[in-house]
Amino acid sequence: MINPFIYFWIFLKGSLFSSGGLSNLPSVHSDLLHAHWAKETQIGQSVAIGQISPGPNGLWVISIGYLTYGFLGAFLALLAITIPPLLILLVSATYSRIEHQRWVPAFMRGITLAVAGIQITASWSVMKSSGTDWKTWAIAVAAIGLILTKKIPILLIVALAGIVGFLIYH
């Protein structure tokens, strides 16, 4: 049975300690799986929905909220990811006073690198649990290559990967 307070806290914690987009994925992923409130396939589906949906990438949490706990889960996830941006408004008032300090750019660069590492870890975890073989790795490498060109929209890359996956595994 899902405890709505803990469920809300999982999404709030993930959003508070992330930098937007999919950076809350490792935390939410780990916590939901540990509590047995989500399956790996549901998380993969919600990330895919978030990637092809218009708007911010972070909206994937609304999908996982809905897939795991219905409309209440979607609402709690939405509420949880809305609170941190409101806190940012408070922080931004203070940031203008410290932004010219020498340590601030270095601190922000460290956070950026940590978030990149977290993204790679989460991607690895999802890939590993989805029953990967050489074909899966080929699709992933091709998608990464297309992303690095910065000439093809992400939505098109996701659609192409889905079509190729369907053709190969169907």
N, C-alpha and C positions, 0 to 999 in steps of 0.2 A: 504494500500500500504506500502510495507516495504521500509524503508529508509536505504540504504546500509551502510551509515556511522554509524548510531545508531546500526544497526545489527552487524557490525564489532566491535563496542565498547562493546557490550554485551559480546561477546566471549573474547575479549581482557581483559576486566575487570574481567571476571570469571577466566581467566587463570592467570592474574597477581596476584590475591589474593587467589590463591589456591596452593596446594603442589603437584599437579600432579594426575594422575589417574582420579577418579570420584569426586575429591574434588571441582571441579568447577561446578558440577551438581546443587547444590542448587541455586547458583547465576544465572546461565544460565536458569535453569528451571523457576525460579521466574520471571526473566525479559522477557523471551519469552512468557510466559503465560500472564503476565500483559499487554504486547503489543498486545496480541491476534495474535501472529505470529506463534504459535505452539499449538498443542493439546496435552493433557496428553498422549494419545496413541502414538503419534509420539515420544515423549521423551522416553517412555517405550521401544518402538521399537529400537530407536537409542542406548539406553543403552544395550539392549540385543545384538544388532549387534556388539557393541564395545566389549562386553564380549566374544563373540565367535570368533571374528576376531583375527588373529595373530598380535602381536605387543603390544604397550602400550595401557592401558585402556583408556587413555585420547582421543583416536581417535574416541570415540563415538560422539564427537562434529562435526566431518566431516559428519557423518550420519544425525544428526539433521539439520545441515546446508543444506544438500541435500534435506532432506524431507520437509523442510520449505521454501527453496528459490532456489532450483535447483542447477545447477553447480556453479553459482555465490555464493550461500550460502555456498556450500562445500569449495570453494576456500577461501572465506573470513574467514570462521571458521579455516581452515588450517593455513592461514596467521596469524590469531590472536593467535593461540596456539603455533606458532613457535617463536614469538617475545620474550616471557618471558624466554625461555631457553637461548636465545642469551644474554639477560640481566644478566642471572645467571653467564655467563662467566666473566662478569665484576665484579659481586659480589664475585665470588670465588677468584679473585685476592686479594680482600680486606679481605676476611674471614680468610685467613691464618695468618693474622696479629692479629686477635681478637679471634681466636678459643680457646685460652688458658685462656681467661678471665673467672672468676668464674660465671658470669651471663649468659654466652652463652648456656651451657647445660640446665639450668633451663628454659631459654627463648624458646629453641627448644622443650623441653618437653611440655611446655604450648601450643605451636603451634600445636604439634601433637595431644594433647587432644582436642583442639578446632576443628581440622579437623575431628577427630572421631565423635564428637558431630554433626558436620554439615552433615556427611555421614548418621548418624542415622536419623536425621531430614528429609533429602531428601528421604531416603528409606521409612520412615513413610508416607511422603506426597504421594509418588507414590503408595504405598500399599493402602492407604486410598481412593485415587481417582479411583482405578481400580475395585471398587465394591467387596470388600473383604467379605468373609464369613468364616466359620470355616474350610472349605476345603483349601482355600487359605492360611490361617494361618498355617494349618498343613504342606502344601508344604514348606512355608517359614521357619518354625521351623526345618523341616527335612533338608532343604538345609543348614541352619546355623549349625546344628549339624554335617553334613558331612564336612562342611568347617572347623570347629573347630578340626576335627580329623587330618587335614593336610596330610591325606593319599590318598585322592581322588582329582584328578585334577579338577580345577574350571570348565573347559570346560565340563567335564563329568557330574558334578553336574547341570550345566545349561541345558544340554541335557536331563538329567533324569527329572528335574523339568518340562521342556517343554513337555516331553512324558506323565508324570503323569497328568499335566494340561490338555493336549489333551484328555486323556482317561477319566478323570473325567467330563470335561465340554463339551465334544463333544456329 
